[in-house]
Amino acid sequence: MTIVGIDLGTTYSAVGFLNDLGKPQTIPNRDGEPTTPSVVLFQDDAPLVGTMAKRSAATAPLDVVQFVKRQMGDPAYRFEASNGAQYRAEEVSAFILRRLKEDAEEFLGRPVTQAVITVPAYFDSARRKATQDAGTIAGLDVVRILNEPTAAALAYGIGADTAGTFLVYDLGGGTFDVTVMRTEGGELRVLAIQGDRNLGGFDFDNVLMGLINDRIVAEGGADLFDDEHATAMLRERTELAKHSLTTVERARVVLTVGGRNHNIVVTRAEFEEAAQGLLNRTRGLTEIALEDAGLTWADIDKVLLVGGSTRMPMVRRMVEAEAGKPAERGINPDELVVLGAAVQARLEEAAGEPGGPVPTVDGQPIPPVAEATSHGLGTLARNPVTGRMENTVIIPRNSRIPAQQQGFFTTVVDNQEEVAVEITQGDDIDPEGVQILDTKVVKLPSYPSGAPIAVTYAYDIDQTVFVEVTDLTAKQSLGTFEVYAPQNFSEQELIESARRLTDVGVQ
């Protein structure tokens, strides 16, 4: 049995495994590349995934899907292909996952049916479930949803015998995570998580695109944002310019729009000044994560940079200035997450082999991972003093998972016949500041007001939520249920989607 590790990224994705030498290895795709662009072109009956699809973005922008990871768990999102077929974000992601699955099968010479798939640490439960659904649609049994920063730590060789406190700064193509973790008692324990699922290299690209477009308009040229084809061409040239500015002080962008040639020079200093606000957002979130962990930069032994966007000189400069020490180097930041996912996949294989040898990488035992919640879980309840509805957190953010905790409440009127448990995600006391994941209604016996009720929340390792309501007067359960966020697929929708997409090939 081979369980593969998959990094389903915003801009690039990859698949890996532990090879015969016990080392994590990225599996090259059918084009010989270690990573596959997370881009899908819908023009023929079989969607095209990867590099050729990405090259078509400027010439056929209406047929190309990019950055779909940002839409995961959004029930309103639909991409309509030229043949009229509509796809949700989970289904577009399933085409990417199926391409990775097929490439892995071709490389390994055997079927691949199980995978560990990584997600941003700050993904909420709905987006984690959406990722799991995408794997199911692609024909994969997703045995574990793993946080990307945790995967990166595993890839760096932080093992059971390694002591220390680590900060992982993960700036990818579309998301930002910062995680503080520590090895203690032979395990890798997450202490605090912060992040922004709408902050990544894509946003830095947008800043640079704005700079270039402003120069073109100042020269009397057209506003490229007014035309989809021109915008796609500008994005393509901007990405190349951003990569150049990683190694040189200035980059030249040549564009022809409306028969007019534009030759624009942008400098690294100009780009860094324009992007300072984005960089400051990552700095602020990092400070919050340290504060949540009860630590300062002086307590951090190692800083790990993850994600292709950390190649930007301003990022490394800022992080190392804050940390007061160099960041770890030596592993391609684009492959860190998939290599760590491969390590976790080996742990999952070992779990299915009771009595087998302790799994190792390079002879070092792989530490079991103790993850933490990225968002608080609670319920809405009436404050007996103020009479106002408030959010009551039952499982606080950064709690170790799996987690199980109880909240205690009472009926508010005599002969109350039912209680509605509104499951919330977030830490704000104000109901307007949290997300309602689901609402479950349970029947009550006829009690006077003030009858005690317990609400038990359980978070499993993939951060799926389970709830039990207990009548403390009769000391009996009133019901146990799994929480399904309304934006996720229902069981029937998932079955139908998997059946429909099975008949659609992928190139």
C-alpha positions as CSV (number, residue, x, y, z in Angstrom):
1,M,0.0,0.0,0.0
2,T,1.4,3.4,-1.0
3,I,-0.2,6.5,0.4
4,V,0.9,9.6,-1.4
5,G,1.2,13.1,-0.1
6,I,-0.4,15.9,-2.2
7,D,0.2,19.7,-2.0
8,L,-3.0,21.2,-3.6
9,G,-1.7,24.7,-4.1
10,T,-3.2,27.9,-5.3
11,T,-0.7,28.3,-8.1
12,Y,1.2,25.0,-8.2
13,S,0.4,21.5,-7.0
14,A,2.6,18.5,-6.4
15,V,2.5,14.8,-5.3
16,G,5.2,12.9,-3.4
17,F,6.0,9.7,-1.6
18,L,8.7,8.1,0.6
19,N,11.1,6.3,-1.7
20,D,12.9,3.0,-1.1
21,L,15.7,4.9,0.6
22,G,13.2,6.3,3.1
23,K,13.5,9.8,1.8
24,P,10.6,12.0,0.7
25,Q,10.6,12.5,-3.0
26,T,8.5,14.7,-5.4
27,I,7.0,12.7,-8.2
28,P,7.6,14.4,-11.6
29,N,4.5,14.9,-13.7
30,R,4.1,13.6,-17.3
31,D,5.9,16.7,-18.6
32,G,8.9,15.9,-16.3
33,E,8.2,18.8,-14.0
34,P,8.3,18.5,-10.2
35,T,5.3,20.8,-9.8
36,T,2.1,21.1,-11.8
37,P,0.4,24.5,-12.4
38,S,-3.0,24.5,-10.7
39,V,-4.6,25.7,-13.9
40,V,-7.3,24.0,-15.9
41,L,-8.2,24.8,-19.5
42,F,-11.8,23.9,-20.6
43,Q,-12.0,23.9,-24.4
44,D,-12.4,20.3,-25.4
45,D,-14.3,17.4,-23.8
46,A,-11.3,16.5,-21.7
47,P,-10.0,19.4,-19.5
48,L,-6.3,20.2,-19.8
49,V,-4.4,20.6,-16.6
50,G,-0.9,22.1,-16.0
51,T,1.7,24.0,-18.0
52,M,-0.1,24.0,-21.3
53,A,-3.2,25.2,-19.6
54,K,-1.3,28.0,-17.9
55,R,0.2,29.1,-21.3
56,S,-3.3,29.4,-22.6
57,A,-4.4,31.9,-19.9
58,A,-3.4,35.0,-21.9
59,T,-4.9,33.8,-25.2
60,A,-8.1,32.1,-23.8
61,P,-8.8,33.7,-20.4
62,L,-12.5,32.8,-20.5
63,D,-11.7,29.1,-20.8
64,V,-9.0,29.0,-18.1
65,V,-9.4,28.5,-14.4
66,Q,-6.7,29.8,-12.1
67,F,-6.4,30.4,-8.3
68,V,-9.5,28.2,-7.7
69,K,-8.2,27.3,-4.2
70,R,-9.5,30.7,-3.1
71,Q,-13.0,29.7,-4.0
72,M,-13.0,26.4,-2.1
73,G,-16.2,26.0,0.0
74,D,-18.0,28.8,-1.8
75,P,-21.3,27.4,-2.9
76,A,-22.0,30.4,-5.2
77,Y,-18.9,29.8,-7.3
78,R,-19.4,28.3,-10.7
79,F,-17.1,28.1,-13.7
80,E,-18.9,27.6,-17.0
81,A,-17.0,25.8,-19.7
82,S,-17.4,26.6,-23.4
83,N,-19.6,23.5,-23.8
84,G,-22.0,24.9,-21.2
85,A,-20.9,22.5,-18.4
86,Q,-20.6,24.2,-14.9
87,Y,-18.2,23.2,-12.2
88,R,-17.8,24.1,-8.6
89,A,-14.4,24.9,-7.1
90,E,-14.2,21.4,-5.6
91,E,-14.8,19.9,-9.0
92,V,-12.2,22.0,-10.7
93,S,-9.8,21.0,-7.9
94,A,-10.7,17.4,-8.5
95,F,-9.4,17.6,-12.1
96,I,-6.1,18.8,-10.7
97,L,-6.0,16.1,-8.2
98,R,-6.9,13.4,-10.7
99,R,-4.0,14.6,-12.9
100,L,-1.6,14.3,-9.9
101,K,-3.1,10.8,-9.2
102,E,-2.6,9.6,-12.7
103,D,1.0,11.0,-12.9
104,A,1.8,9.2,-9.6
105,E,0.4,6.0,-10.9
106,E,2.4,6.2,-14.1
107,F,5.6,6.9,-12.1
108,L,5.0,4.2,-9.4
109,G,3.6,1.6,-11.7
110,R,0.7,0.8,-9.5
111,P,-2.8,2.2,-8.6
112,V,-2.9,5.2,-6.1
113,T,-6.1,5.3,-4.1
114,Q,-5.1,7.0,-0.8
115,A,-3.6,10.4,-0.1
116,V,-2.7,12.9,2.5
117,I,-3.7,16.4,1.2
118,T,-2.4,19.6,2.7
119,V,-4.4,22.8,3.3
120,P,-3.5,26.2,4.7
121,A,-3.5,26.1,8.5
122,Y,-6.0,28.9,8.6
123,F,-8.6,27.1,6.4
124,D,-11.8,26.7,8.3
125,S,-13.8,23.5,8.6
126,A,-15.9,24.2,5.5
127,R,-12.8,24.7,3.3
128,R,-11.2,21.6,4.8
129,K,-14.3,19.5,4.0
130,A,-14.3,21.0,0.5
131,T,-10.7,19.9,0.0
132,Q,-11.6,16.4,1.2
133,D,-14.6,16.4,-1.2
134,A,-12.4,17.3,-4.1
135,G,-10.2,14.3,-3.3
136,T,-13.3,12.0,-3.2
137,I,-14.5,13.3,-6.5
138,A,-11.0,12.6,-8.0
139,G,-11.2,9.0,-6.8
140,L,-9.0,9.3,-3.7
141,D,-9.6,8.2,-0.2
142,V,-8.3,11.2,1.8
143,V,-6.8,9.6,4.9
144,R,-5.7,12.9,6.4
145,I,-6.0,16.6,5.9
146,L,-2.7,18.1,7.0
147,N,-1.8,21.8,7.7
148,E,0.8,23.1,5.2
149,P,3.2,24.6,7.8
150,T,3.2,21.3,9.8
151,A,4.1,19.5,6.6
152,A,6.9,22.0,6.0
153,A,8.3,21.3,9.5
154,L,8.2,17.5,8.8
155,A,10.1,18.1,5.5
156,Y,12.8,20.1,7.3
157,G,13.6,17.0,9.3
158,I,12.1,18.1,12.6
159,G,11.9,14.7,14.2
160,A,11.1,13.1,17.5
161,D,14.6,13.6,18.7
162,T,14.7,17.3,17.7
163,A,14.3,19.8,20.5
164,G,13.2,23.3,20.0
165,T,10.5,25.9,19.2
166,F,9.9,26.8,15.6
167,L,8.1,29.4,13.6
168,V,6.9,28.6,10.1
169,Y,6.2,31.6,7.9
170,D,4.2,30.3,4.9
171,L,3.5,32.7,2.1
172,G,2.2,30.8,-0.9
173,G,0.5,31.8,-4.1
174,G,-2.8,32.6,-2.6
175,T,-2.7,32.2,1.1
176,F,-0.6,33.1,4.2
177,D,-0.1,31.1,7.3
178,V,2.1,31.5,10.3
179,T,2.4,28.6,12.8
180,V,4.4,28.4,16.0
181,M,5.2,24.8,17.0
182,R,7.4,22.9,19.5
183,T,8.8,19.4,19.8
184,E,8.3,18.0,23.2
185,G,7.6,14.6,24.6
186,G,8.6,13.0,21.3
187,E,5.8,14.8,19.3
188,L,5.5,17.9,17.1
189,R,3.0,20.1,18.8
190,V,1.3,23.1,17.2
191,L,1.1,26.0,19.7
192,A,-0.6,28.8,17.7
193,I,-1.9,29.5,14.2
194,Q,-2.7,32.7,12.4
195,G,-3.2,33.5,8.8
196,D,-5.2,35.0,6.0
197,R,-6.7,32.8,3.2
198,N,-6.8,35.8,0.9
199,L,-3.2,37.0,1.1
200,G,-0.5,35.5,-1.1
201,G,1.7,36.0,-4.1
202,F,-1.4,36.6,-6.2
203,D,-1.9,39.9,-4.2
204,F,1.7,40.9,-4.7
205,D,1.2,40.3,-8.4
206,N,-1.8,42.6,-8.3
207,V,0.2,45.4,-6.8
208,L,2.9,45.1,-9.5
209,M,0.2,44.9,-12.2
210,G,-1.2,48.1,-10.9
211,L,2.2,49.8,-11.1
212,I,2.7,48.7,-14.7
213,N,-0.8,49.6,-15.7
214,D,-0.5,53.1,-14.2
215,R,2.6,53.6,-16.3
216,I,0.8,52.6,-19.4
217,V,-2.1,54.9,-18.7
218,A,0.3,57.7,-17.9
219,E,1.8,57.2,-21.4
220,G,-1.6,57.7,-23.0
221,G,-2.3,54.0,-23.3
222,A,-5.4,52.0,-22.6
223,D,-6.4,50.8,-19.1
224,L,-5.6,47.1,-19.4
225,F,-8.0,46.2,-16.6
226,D,-10.9,47.1,-18.9
227,D,-10.3,44.1,-21.2
228,E,-10.1,40.5,-20.0
229,H,-7.5,39.5,-22.6
230,A,-5.3,42.5,-21.9
231,T,-5.6,41.8,-18.2
232,A,-4.6,38.2,-18.7
233,M,-1.6,39.2,-20.8
234,L,-0.6,41.8,-18.2
235,R,-0.7,39.2,-15.4
236,E,1.5,36.8,-17.4
237,R,4.1,39.5,-18.0
238,T,3.9,40.7,-14.4
239,E,4.6,37.3,-13.0
240,L,7.8,37.1,-15.1
241,A,8.8,40.6,-14.0
242,K,8.2,39.7,-10.3
243,H,10.4,36.6,-10.7
244,S,13.1,38.8,-12.3
245,L,13.0,41.3,-9.4
246,T,13.9,38.5,-7.1
247,T,17.4,38.4,-8.5
248,V,17.9,41.8,-10.2
249,E,17.1,45.4,-9.2
250,R,15.0,46.3,-12.3
251,A,12.8,44.5,-14.8
252,R,11.5,45.5,-18.2
253,V,7.9,44.7,-19.3
254,V,7.1,45.0,-23.0
255,L,3.5,45.0,-24.0
256,T,1.6,45.7,-27.2
257,V,-1.9,47.0,-26.7
258,G,-4.2,48.3,-29.3
259,G,-1.4,48.5,-31.8
260,R,0.7,50.6,-29.5
261,N,4.0,49.3,-27.9
262,H,4.8,50.0,-24.3
263,N,8.3,49.5,-22.8
264,I,7.9,49.8,-19.0
265,V,10.8,49.5,-16.5
266,V,9.9,48.8,-12.8
267,T,12.5,48.6,-10.0
268,R,12.6,46.3,-7.0
269,A,12.5,49.4,-4.7
270,E,9.2,50.6,-6.4
271,F,7.6,47.2,-6.1
272,E,8.7,46.8,-2.4
273,E,7.3,50.3,-1.6
274,A,4.0,49.5,-3.2
275,A,3.7,46.1,-1.5
276,Q,4.6,47.3,1.9
277,G,1.0,47.1,3.1
278,L,0.8,43.4,2.2
279,L,4.1,42.7,3.9
280,N,3.0,44.5,7.0
281,R,-0.1,42.4,7.2
282,T,2.0,39.2,7.3
283,R,4.2,40.9,10.0
284,G,1.1,41.7,12.1
285,L,-0.3,38.2,11.9
286,T,3.1,36.8,12.9
287,E,3.1,38.9,16.0
288,I,-0.4,37.8,16.9
289,A,0.7,34.1,16.5
290,L,3.7,34.7,18.8
291,E,1.5,36.4,21.4
292,D,-1.1,33.6,21.2
293,A,1.7,31.1,21.9
294,G,2.9,33.2,24.9
295,L,6.3,33.6,23.2
296,T,8.6,36.3,21.8
297,W,11.0,36.1,18.9
298,A,13.7,35.4,21.5
299,D,12.0,32.1,22.2
300,I,12.1,30.9,18.6
301,D,15.0,28.5,17.8
302,K,14.4,28.2,14.1
303,V,12.5,30.1,11.4
304,L,11.3,28.1,8.4
305,L,10.3,30.0,5.2
306,V,7.7,28.1,3.1
307,G,6.0,29.0,-0.2
308,G,7.4,30.4,-3.5
309,S,6.5,33.9,-2.5
310,T,9.1,33.8,0.3
311,R,11.7,34.1,-2.5
312,M,11.0,37.8,-2.7
313,P,13.9,39.6,-1.0
314,M,11.7,41.9,1.0
315,V,10.0,38.9,2.7
316,R,13.2,37.2,3.8
317,R,14.7,40.6,4.9
318,M,11.7,41.4,7.0
319,V,11.4,38.0,8.7
320,E,15.1,37.8,9.5
321,A,15.1,41.4,10.9
322,E,12.1,40.5,13.1
323,A,13.6,37.2,14.2
324,G,17.1,38.5,14.7
325,K,18.5,35.3,13.1
326,P,18.8,33.8,9.6
327,A,15.9,31.7,8.3
328,E,16.6,28.1,7.4
329,R,17.7,27.4,3.9
330,G,18.5,24.4,1.8
331,I,15.1,23.0,0.6
332,N,13.2,24.4,-2.4
333,P,10.3,26.3,-0.8
334,D,8.0,25.2,-3.6
335,E,8.5,21.5,-2.6
336,L,8.6,21.7,1.2
337,V,4.9,21.1,1.7
338,V,4.6,18.1,-0.7
339,L,7.7,16.5,0.9
340,G,6.2,16.9,4.3
341,A,2.9,15.5,3.1
342,A,4.9,12.4,1.9
343,V,6.4,12.1,5.4
344,Q,2.9,12.2,7.0
345,A,1.7,9.7,4.4
346,R,4.3,7.3,5.7
347,L,3.0,7.8,9.2
348,E,-0.5,7.0,8.0
349,E,0.9,3.8,6.3
350,A,2.5,2.8,9.6
351,A,-0.7,3.3,11.5
352,G,-2.3,0.7,9.2
353,E,0.6,-1.7,10.0
354,P,0.3,-2.5,13.8
355,G,3.4,-3.9,15.2
356,G,5.6,-2.8,12.3
357,P,8.8,-0.8,12.6
358,V,8.8,2.8,13.8
359,P,8.6,5.0,10.7
360,T,11.7,7.0,10.0
361,V,13.2,9.5,7.6
362,D,17.0,9.4,7.2
363,G,17.1,7.1,10.2
364,Q,15.3,9.6,12.4
365,P,11.9,8.7,13.9
366,I,9.0,10.7,12.5
367,P,7.3,12.6,15.3
368,P,3.5,12.2,15.7
369,V,1.8,15.5,15.0
370,A,-0.4,17.2,17.5
371,E,-2.3,19.9,15.5
372,A,-4.3,22.8,16.9
373,T,-7.6,24.3,15.9
374,S,-7.3,27.3,13.6
375,H,-10.7,28.7,14.6
376,G,-12.8,28.7,17.8
377,L,-16.1,26.7,17.9
378,G,-19.1,27.8,19.9
379,T,-22.8,28.4,20.0
380,L,-25.2,31.3,20.3
381,A,-26.9,31.6,23.7
382,R,-28.8,34.3,25.6
383,N,-26.9,36.1,28.3
384,P,-29.0,35.8,31.4
385,V,-27.8,39.2,32.7
386,T,-28.2,41.4,29.5
387,G,-30.8,39.3,27.8
388,R,-28.8,39.6,24.5
389,M,-27.7,36.7,22.3
390,E,-24.0,36.2,22.4
391,N,-21.5,33.8,21.0
392,T,-20.2,31.4,23.6
393,V,-16.9,29.7,22.7
394,I,-16.7,26.1,23.7
395,I,-13.5,25.0,22.0
396,P,-11.1,28.0,21.9
397,R,-8.8,28.7,18.9
398,N,-5.4,27.0,19.2
399,S,-6.8,24.1,21.2
400,R,-5.0,20.8,20.7
401,I,-6.9,18.4,18.5
402,P,-8.6,16.0,18.6
403,A,-10.5,18.0,21.1
404,Q,-13.7,17.6,23.1
405,Q,-15.2,20.2,25.4
406,Q,-18.5,21.0,27.0
407,G,-20.6,24.1,27.4
408,F,-23.4,24.3,30.0
409,F,-26.7,26.2,29.4
410,T,-30.2,26.3,30.7
411,T,-33.7,26.5,29.2
412,V,-35.1,30.1,29.2
413,V,-38.8,29.6,29.5
414,D,-41.2,27.1,31.2
415,N,-42.2,24.1,29.1
416,Q,-39.7,24.9,26.5
417,E,-40.2,22.1,23.9
418,E,-37.0,22.4,21.9
419,V,-33.5,23.9,21.7
420,A,-31.8,25.1,18.6
421,V,-28.0,24.7,18.7
422,E,-26.4,27.1,16.4
423,I,-22.8,26.0,15.8
424,T,-20.5,29.0,15.3
425,Q,-17.0,29.4,14.1
426,G,-15.0,32.3,15.4
427,D,-13.9,33.9,18.6
428,D,-16.0,37.1,18.7
429,I,-18.7,37.5,21.4
430,D,-20.8,39.4,18.9
431,P,-22.9,37.0,16.8
432,E,-22.3,39.3,13.8
433,G,-18.6,38.6,14.0
434,V,-18.8,34.8,13.7
435,Q,-19.9,32.3,11.1
436,I,-22.8,30.0,11.7
437,L,-21.8,26.6,10.4
438,D,-25.0,24.7,11.0
439,T,-28.1,24.7,13.2
440,K,-29.5,21.6,14.9
441,V,-32.9,21.5,16.7
442,V,-33.5,18.8,19.4
443,K,-36.7,18.1,21.3
444,L,-36.9,18.6,25.1
445,P,-39.0,17.2,27.8
446,S,-41.4,19.6,29.5
447,Y,-39.2,21.3,32.2
448,P,-39.4,24.6,34.0
449,S,-37.1,27.4,32.9
450,G,-33.5,26.9,34.1
451,A,-33.3,23.2,33.3
452,P,-29.6,22.4,32.6
453,I,-28.4,21.3,29.2
454,A,-24.9,20.3,28.1
455,V,-23.6,20.8,24.6
456,T,-20.5,18.8,23.8
457,Y,-18.3,19.7,20.9
458,A,-15.7,17.3,19.4
459,Y,-13.1,18.3,16.8
460,D,-11.5,15.3,15.0
461,I,-8.0,15.3,13.5
462,D,-9.3,16.7,10.2
463,Q,-11.2,19.4,12.1
464,T,-14.6,17.8,11.3
465,V,-17.1,18.9,14.0
466,F,-19.4,16.6,16.0
467,V,-22.0,17.8,18.5
468,E,-23.9,16.1,21.3
469,V,-26.7,17.6,23.3
470,T,-27.4,16.1,26.8
471,D,-30.4,16.6,29.1
472,L,-28.6,16.9,32.5
473,T,-31.9,16.5,34.4
474,A,-32.6,13.1,32.9
475,K,-28.9,12.4,32.3
476,Q,-29.5,11.2,28.8
477,S,-28.4,12.2,25.3
478,L,-30.8,14.1,23.2
479,G,-28.9,13.6,20.0
480,T,-25.5,13.4,18.4
481,F,-24.7,14.7,14.9
482,E,-21.9,15.7,12.5
483,V,-21.9,19.3,11.4
484,Y,-22.1,19.9,7.7
485,A,-21.5,23.5,6.7
486,P,-24.3,24.6,4.3
487,Q,-21.7,25.6,1.7
488,N,-20.4,22.1,1.4
489,F,-21.6,19.3,-0.8
490,S,-24.4,17.1,0.6
491,E,-23.7,13.4,0.6
492,Q,-26.0,13.0,-2.5
493,E,-24.4,15.9,-4.3
494,L,-20.9,14.4,-3.7
495,I,-22.0,11.0,-5.1
496,E,-23.5,12.6,-8.2
497,S,-20.5,14.9,-8.8
498,A,-18.1,12.0,-8.5
499,R,-20.2,9.9,-10.9
500,R,-20.5,12.8,-13.4
501,L,-16.8,13.7,-13.4
502,T,-15.7,10.0,-13.7
503,D,-16.8,10.1,-17.3
504,V,-14.8,13.3,-18.0
505,G,-11.1,12.6,-18.9
506,V,-8.3,14.8,-18.0
507,Q,-5.2,15.7,-20.0
